Amino acid sequence: MTEFSTDTVEAPERSALWEEAAARSRMPHRVRFTRWPSPAAWIRHRRLERCRLALANPRLNARPIQAIATRWGFTDPAHFSRLFRAAYGIPPRDHRNLPHTVCANRQQACAD
């Protein structure tokens, strides 16, 4: 399940279909994740995390925020901004403007 889900995170066009199917069906208990209420929530989190990492990447500063969001399957700018703010407590534009130091694992900012 995790392998399939990770693959769909890499392909937003498949992810949206999978997310819709997961939301409509009763997923068996064995595929529920302990931290996430549903596979769709886990996929959404992974997509937001990919956007967060891209916004922190100085090489992508010239790319519009909406282009990054669209790359990861968020086609509505207002919806993306609301989800991002709810997840990280800061709007995407403000997050992009923060000074970022990325750890070797690229998953979180390093402590000074």
Residue pairs with C-beta under 8 A, 6 or more apart in sequence:
1 31
1 39
5 18
5 39
5 42
5 43
5 46
6 46
7 14
8 14
8 15
8 18
8 43
9 15
9 43
9 46
9 47
9 50
12 47
12 71
12 72
12 73
13 73
15 43
15 47
15 73
16 73
18 39
18 43
19 39
19 40
19 43
19 44
22 38
22 39
22 40
22 43
23 38
23 40
27 38
27 39
31 39
32 38
32 39
33 39
33 42
35 42
36 42
36 45
44 83
45 87
47 72
47 73
47 74
48 72
48 83
48 84
48 87
48 88
49 107
50 72
51 68
51 69
51 72
51 74
51 80
51 84
51 92
52 84
52 88
52 95
53 102
53 106
53 107
54 60
54 63
54 68
54 71
54 72
55 65
55 68
55 92
55 95
55 96
56 95
56 96
56 98
56 100
56 102
56 109
57 100
57 102
58 100
60 68
61 96
65 77
65 92
65 93
65 96
66 77
66 80
69 75
69 77
69 80
69 92
74 80
74 83
80 92
81 91
81 92
84 90
84 91
84 92
84 95
85 91
85 92
88 95
90 98
100 109
101 109
101 110
101 112
102 109
102 110
103 109
103 110
